[in-house]
């Protein structure tokens, strides 16, 4: 009985650990630096939480070309988060720097 109890406890721990790893796998970070999104192209799964962080000395934005999301001004050292909800390719840009563009592919 004691062995069965230990195995059940270990199994539950493994399930919790696997769930934590799966959750962590659905988070992605994108940097804004030197008027560039890094990486410029990225592929993620539906349900992924994306965090864009401004590592520059000037404001930036994360604005979807199709209006799906818009961060507004992101000041230096601040971040914007958005979670994907459907598959597709989303182009986005910075409203302050029109040449600052990137693509997000959601599968």
Secondary structure as GFF3:
##gff-version 3
##sequence-region A 1 107
A	DSSP	alpha_helix	2	25	.	.	.	ID=ss1
A	DSSP	beta_strand	27	33	.	.	.	ID=ss2
A	DSSP	beta_strand	36	38	.	.	.	ID=ss3
A	DSSP	beta_strand	41	44	.	.	.	ID=ss4
A	DSSP	beta_strand	49	54	.	.	.	ID=ss5
A	DSSP	beta_strand	63	64	.	.	.	ID=ss6
A	DSSP	beta_strand	79	83	.	.	.	ID=ss7
A	DSSP	beta_strand	88	93	.	.	.	ID=ss8
A	DSSP	beta_strand	101	106	.	.	.	ID=ss9
###
